[in-house]
Amino acid sequence: MQILSEGQCIKHGQYGFGIVTASDVERTTIDFDSVGSKKFVTTLMMMELVGEAPEHHVKPRRRSKKAAATAAARVAAGGRS
C-alpha cells in the first residue's frame, strides 16, 4: 500500500467508507462514517481507493450512550417517544 493523501476516500472491507486524515510510511489514520477514526499500519492496509474527498463531507451524528439508554428504557416501558 502506498502513502495516501489527506482527503482521499477509501473503502475498507470491515469499516466501510472513510476519508484519510493523516498518512506517513508507518501509520495511516482514516475517519470512517460508521465507527469514527481508526489507525492502521500503512504497509499492512487492505483498502480500495475510491477517490478524492467530497467538498463538504457531512459526518452522520452518533447517538450518545446516555441517549441510547434513555431510548431503550422508554421502549422497555412500552412507550416509543
N, C-alpha and C positions, 0 to 999 in steps of 0.2 A: 504494500500500500504506500502511496506517496503522501507527502505532506499536503494537506488540504488548505485552501484559502479560507479566511474568515468570511462567513456569509454563504458558503456553498451549501446546497441542500443535498441530503443523503437519505438513503433508505436502509434501515437495519432490519435483519430478519426477525429479531425479537421485540425491539422497541419501536419500530415503525419509522416515520418520517421525522427528521430533525435538521437543525442548522448548526454548522460548525461555528463555535465561538472562539476557539484557540487551537493551534496545531503547531507542533515542532517535531523534531526527529524522535523524541521519546514518547510524548503524550499528545493526545487529541481530545479536546473537550467538545461535546455536542449537546445542544439543548433540544430535547425531544418534546413533542407536543403532549404526549401522554404521561411521561414519567419524570420530566424535568431534566436537569443537567447530569450527564454521565461522562466519566473519563475513561479513555481506552489507551492501551499500548499501541502506538502508531503502527509498528511493524506487524502486529497481530490482528489488526482490524479486518473484519469481513463485512464490507458495506458496498452498496451500489450508489454511485454518484448520480444524482438526479438533475442538478443544475444550480443556477445562481439563486440566491435568496430573493423572495418577493420584496417589492418596495416597502410595503407596510405590513410586516408579519404580525398577525394578531394571535397571541397565545391564549388558548382557552383557559378560563379561570377554574382552578381546582377548589372543590368544596373543602372547608377546614374539617378537622376531625370532630370538633365540637358541633358544627352544623350537621354533620352526618349522624352523630349520636342523637341529637335532638330529633332529627327526621325519623330515625329508626324507632325512637321512643314513641313518637306520635303514631306511627304505623302499628306498633305493638298495642297501643291503647285503643286502636280502632278508628282513628281519625286519619285524614290524608292531607291536612293543611300545612 
